[in-house]
Amino acid sequence: MGAQLRVYRQKIKSAQTTKKITRAMELISASRIQKAQARVAASTPYARAITRAVSAVATYSNVEHVLTTEPEKIERAAIVIFSSDRGLAGAFNSNVLKESEQLAELLRSQGKDVVYFLVGRKAAGYFSFRRRSFERVWTGGTDAPEFETAKEISDAILESFLRDASDGGVDEIHIIYNRFVSMLTQVPEIVRLLPLEVVEGVEEPSDGEVLPLYEFEPDVETVLDSLLPVYLESRIFNAMLQSAASKHAATQKAMKAASDNADKLIRDYTRLANNARQSEITQQISEIVGGADALATSDK
């Protein structure tokens, strides 16, 4: 009984130590999520405005441009996967990797070759463990994204997009990231960045609504050439911010669940330890009483 009691006490101590760690990580994520949400809220309107501006130029001009012109045949497609550098975030990374596998399967069924650009150590580890190739990887800074990293990523995928598929380039670019919905919900989202899917002017104007008039200076090609890198950088940076906010929320939720499980283990092991202690006391009393009876019998 004494050995069993020691085992229960060791398990209680281990669960208490685990709870301290998970509780600390939960508080750290809770302190970071507010700033991450604020950065997402500040970035999203700008990314939407840039997308609408590019879409408007494509809608109200008759110029063929690499940004908006659909190739006759798409031979190679790029997938940019946004994961995290650290784990302990529930299904955060597995969800986005699962979506990437489904998208890659769909693209291959359409006769397209797929190349990967990876962001975060978890995606890099996933591909390295399976010995699968990828074009480039960016690690570090996923918890607090920097615009310089987004610019580097956008430059790399733009350079690949402007190259012919026969020379190792790609004909279309997709990004996959976790979109922050709320503290409890983070949704994997797939967006085709290039060629741009036109959203401006698709719907018919309502009664009394007047479509805007656009003038382009110096010309449409120059405007699109200037908007192309800005469009990519803003969308990539927004995806990184969305992914970071989702990661903090997922970590907080996972660590809270771990802390609750540690509490449950502590309660269960405490009850078992009390039962073992009570059994030990009962056994000791029985041995004392039995010894006293034996002495009394021998005296007679």
VMD Tcl script that draws the C-alpha trace (Angstrom):
set ca {
  {0.00 0.00 0.00}
  {2.84 2.41 0.79}
  {4.38 1.97 -2.68}
  {1.02 2.52 -4.35}
  {0.46 5.70 -2.32}
  {3.88 7.02 -3.42}
  {2.98 6.38 -7.07}
  {-0.26 8.35 -6.73}
  {1.51 11.24 -5.04}
  {4.13 11.33 -7.82}
  {1.37 11.44 -10.43}
  {-0.39 14.25 -8.57}
  {2.85 16.24 -8.48}
  {3.44 15.63 -12.19}
  {-0.09 16.76 -13.08}
  {0.33 19.89 -10.96}
  {3.58 20.75 -12.78}
  {1.90 20.20 -16.14}
  {-0.98 22.42 -15.12}
  {1.43 25.25 -14.22}
  {3.00 25.05 -17.70}
  {-0.27 24.87 -19.62}
  {-1.80 27.65 -17.54}
  {1.21 29.88 -18.22}
  {1.00 29.18 -21.96}
  {-2.73 29.92 -21.89}
  {-2.10 33.31 -20.27}
  {0.69 34.13 -22.74}
  {-1.58 33.38 -25.71}
  {-4.39 35.40 -24.15}
  {-2.07 38.40 -23.80}
  {-0.92 38.13 -27.42}
  {-4.29 37.57 -29.06}
  {-5.49 41.12 -28.49}
  {-2.59 42.63 -30.40}
  {-2.90 40.01 -33.12}
  {-6.62 40.79 -33.53}
  {-5.87 44.50 -33.76}
  {-3.31 43.90 -36.50}
  {-5.77 41.77 -38.46}
  {-8.48 44.44 -38.12}
  {-6.06 47.10 -39.36}
  {-4.79 45.03 -42.30}
  {-7.99 43.51 -43.69}
  {-9.67 46.72 -45.02}
  {-6.50 47.67 -46.89}
  {-6.15 44.22 -48.45}
  {-9.80 44.34 -49.56}
  {-9.39 47.85 -50.97}
  {-6.32 46.84 -52.98}
  {-8.14 43.79 -54.32}
  {-11.11 45.92 -55.38}
  {-8.81 48.47 -56.99}
  {-7.03 45.84 -59.05}
  {-10.36 44.23 -59.90}
  {-11.76 47.61 -60.98}
  {-8.82 48.22 -63.31}
  {-9.32 44.78 -64.83}
  {-13.06 45.29 -65.21}
  {-13.06 48.75 -66.75}
  {-10.16 48.28 -69.15}
  {-9.73 46.11 -72.20}
  {-6.03 45.39 -71.74}
  {-4.67 41.88 -71.36}
  {-2.32 41.72 -68.40}
  {-0.56 38.85 -66.66}
  {-2.37 39.78 -63.43}
  {-5.86 39.20 -64.77}
  {-5.52 37.17 -67.96}
  {-6.34 33.49 -67.61}
  {-3.79 31.30 -69.46}
  {-5.13 29.06 -72.20}
  {-3.63 26.06 -70.44}
  {-2.50 25.92 -66.82}
  {0.37 23.46 -66.52}
  {1.79 24.24 -63.06}
  {0.15 25.60 -59.93}
  {1.78 26.85 -56.74}
  {0.35 26.36 -53.26}
  {1.56 28.61 -50.43}
  {0.89 26.96 -47.05}
  {0.84 29.09 -43.89}
  {1.54 27.07 -40.76}
  {3.16 27.91 -37.42}
  {6.64 27.50 -36.00}
  {5.40 25.92 -32.77}
  {2.84 23.29 -31.93}
  {0.52 22.91 -28.94}
  {-2.31 24.49 -30.91}
  {-4.76 21.66 -31.34}
  {-5.71 20.98 -34.96}
  {-4.40 24.35 -36.20}
  {-1.62 22.95 -38.41}
  {-3.23 19.64 -39.30}
  {-6.32 21.38 -40.67}
  {-4.38 23.61 -43.06}
  {-2.16 20.72 -44.17}
  {-5.20 18.57 -44.78}
  {-6.73 21.31 -46.94}
  {-3.50 21.58 -48.90}
  {-3.54 17.85 -49.62}
  {-7.12 18.04 -50.88}
  {-6.35 21.05 -53.06}
  {-3.24 19.39 -54.49}
  {-5.26 16.27 -55.31}
  {-7.88 18.41 -57.07}
  {-5.26 20.29 -59.10}
  {-3.51 17.09 -60.13}
  {-6.83 15.62 -61.24}
  {-7.08 18.62 -63.59}
  {-3.72 17.73 -65.13}
  {-1.65 20.35 -63.28}
  {1.72 19.91 -61.62}
  {1.85 21.26 -58.07}
  {4.75 23.05 -56.37}
  {4.81 24.22 -52.77}
  {5.98 27.30 -50.92}
  {5.97 26.78 -47.15}
  {5.68 29.20 -44.25}
  {6.36 27.88 -40.75}
  {8.40 25.03 -39.28}
  {5.41 22.72 -38.93}
  {4.75 22.69 -42.69}
  {8.48 22.28 -43.36}
  {8.66 19.38 -40.92}
  {5.60 17.76 -42.48}
  {7.17 17.81 -45.95}
  {10.66 16.86 -44.77}
  {9.39 13.86 -42.80}
  {7.60 12.58 -45.93}
  {10.59 13.45 -48.12}
  {8.50 15.64 -50.39}
  {10.03 18.51 -52.34}
  {9.14 22.20 -52.04}
  {10.43 25.35 -53.67}
  {11.17 27.57 -50.66}
  {10.44 27.76 -46.96}
  {10.26 30.66 -44.51}
  {10.50 29.95 -40.78}
  {10.58 32.11 -37.68}
  {8.32 35.03 -36.89}
  {4.98 33.33 -37.47}
  {3.76 34.43 -34.02}
  {4.42 38.10 -34.84}
  {4.64 38.46 -38.65}
  {6.76 41.20 -40.19}
  {5.95 42.96 -43.45}
  {9.50 42.35 -44.72}
  {8.81 38.60 -44.65}
  {5.55 39.08 -46.55}
  {7.39 41.13 -49.16}
  {10.03 38.43 -49.52}
  {7.35 35.77 -49.99}
  {5.42 37.86 -52.53}
  {8.61 38.61 -54.49}
  {9.43 34.91 -54.66}
  {6.01 33.77 -55.86}
  {5.71 36.71 -58.28}
  {9.06 35.85 -59.82}
  {7.86 32.26 -60.21}
  {4.54 33.43 -61.69}
  {6.20 35.67 -64.27}
  {8.44 32.81 -65.43}
  {7.22 30.36 -68.05}
  {6.09 26.99 -66.80}
  {8.66 25.36 -69.09}
  {11.41 27.23 -67.19}
  {10.14 26.17 -63.77}
  {7.53 28.89 -63.33}
  {3.86 28.56 -62.39}
  {0.61 29.58 -64.09}
  {-1.51 30.13 -60.97}
  {-0.97 30.67 -57.25}
  {-3.13 29.52 -54.34}
  {-2.68 30.32 -50.65}
  {-4.00 28.28 -47.71}
  {-4.19 29.74 -44.22}
  {-6.36 29.70 -41.10}
  {-8.76 32.64 -41.10}
  {-9.57 34.09 -37.69}
  {-13.33 34.10 -37.09}
  {-13.53 34.21 -33.32}
  {-11.70 33.00 -30.25}
  {-13.40 29.63 -30.66}
  {-13.43 29.33 -34.45}
  {-10.58 29.38 -36.96}
  {-11.42 28.26 -40.48}
  {-8.92 27.02 -43.10}
  {-9.34 29.16 -46.21}
  {-8.15 28.72 -49.80}
  {-7.69 31.78 -52.01}
  {-6.44 31.90 -55.58}
  {-4.22 34.95 -55.74}
  {-3.15 34.83 -59.37}
  {-4.57 35.16 -61.93}
  {-6.91 37.52 -60.09}
  {-10.55 36.50 -59.92}
  {-12.43 39.67 -60.85}
  {-15.04 40.66 -58.27}
  {-15.69 44.26 -59.28}
  {-18.49 44.73 -61.78}
  {-19.65 41.11 -61.69}
  {-23.01 41.92 -60.14}
  {-25.51 44.07 -61.97}
  {-26.04 47.53 -60.44}
  {-29.23 47.99 -58.48}
  {-31.91 50.49 -59.43}
  {-30.65 54.04 -59.14}
  {-27.02 52.94 -58.68}
  {-24.48 54.47 -60.99}
  {-21.33 52.59 -61.87}
  {-18.11 54.49 -61.13}
  {-16.02 55.97 -63.93}
  {-12.30 55.32 -63.96}
  {-9.43 57.18 -65.57}
  {-6.00 55.62 -65.69}
  {-2.78 57.59 -65.66}
  {-0.38 57.21 -67.31}
  {-1.92 54.03 -68.80}
  {-3.61 50.80 -67.73}
  {-0.49 48.63 -68.10}
  {1.54 50.88 -65.84}
  {-1.22 50.97 -63.24}
  {-1.49 47.18 -63.22}
  {2.29 46.77 -63.07}
  {2.35 49.06 -60.03}
  {-0.61 47.38 -58.33}
  {0.59 43.81 -58.85}
  {3.34 43.72 -56.17}
  {1.27 45.83 -53.77}
  {-1.68 43.49 -54.21}
  {0.44 40.40 -53.51}
  {2.23 41.91 -50.53}
  {-1.01 43.06 -48.89}
  {-2.77 39.73 -49.37}
  {0.23 37.70 -48.18}
  {0.72 39.92 -45.13}
  {-2.98 39.73 -44.26}
  {-2.86 35.93 -44.54}
  {0.14 35.86 -42.19}
  {-1.68 38.08 -39.67}
  {-4.83 35.96 -39.89}
  {-2.76 32.82 -39.35}
  {-0.95 34.35 -36.35}
  {-4.19 35.42 -34.66}
  {-5.70 31.99 -35.32}
  {-2.60 30.32 -33.86}
  {-2.81 32.31 -30.61}
  {-6.53 31.58 -30.28}
  {-6.00 27.87 -31.00}
  {-3.16 27.69 -28.47}
  {-5.23 29.39 -25.79}
  {-8.11 26.98 -26.39}
  {-5.82 23.93 -26.41}
  {-3.97 24.99 -23.25}
  {-7.22 25.69 -21.42}
  {-8.41 22.19 -22.29}
  {-5.06 20.78 -21.09}
  {-5.34 22.69 -17.81}
  {-8.87 21.38 -17.29}
  {-7.66 17.83 -17.97}
  {-4.82 18.31 -15.47}
  {-7.36 19.42 -12.85}
  {-9.39 16.30 -13.52}
  {-6.30 14.08 -13.17}
  {-5.37 15.77 -9.91}
  {-8.87 15.16 -8.52}
  {-8.88 11.53 -9.63}
  {-5.41 10.74 -8.30}
  {-6.15 12.56 -5.03}
  {-9.23 10.39 -4.54}
  {-7.22 7.24 -5.31}
  {-4.45 8.36 -2.96}
  {-6.97 8.97 -0.18}
  {-8.44 5.51 -0.74}
  {-4.98 3.95 -0.67}
  {-4.11 5.85 2.51}
  {-7.36 4.80 4.14}
  {-6.73 1.19 3.19}
  {-3.22 1.43 4.63}
  {-4.54 2.86 7.91}
  {-7.23 0.16 8.10}
  {-4.65 -2.54 7.50}
  {-2.37 -1.11 10.21}
  {-5.23 -1.00 12.71}
  {-6.18 -4.58 11.85}
  {-2.59 -5.69 12.40}
  {-2.42 -3.91 15.78}
  {-5.72 -5.40 16.93}
  {-4.66 -8.83 15.70}
  {-1.35 -8.54 17.56}
  {-3.08 -7.45 20.77}
  {-5.48 -10.37 20.57}
  {-2.59 -12.75 20.04}
  {-0.77 -11.39 23.11}
  {-3.92 -11.64 25.23}
  {-4.46 -15.23 24.14}
  {-0.84 -16.20 24.94}
  {-1.09 -14.70 28.45}
  {-4.01 -16.97 29.25}
}
mol new
graphics top color blue
foreach p $ca { graphics top sphere $p radius 0.5 }
foreach p [lrange $ca 0 end-1] q [lrange $ca 1 end] { graphics top cylinder $p $q radius 0.2 }
display resetview
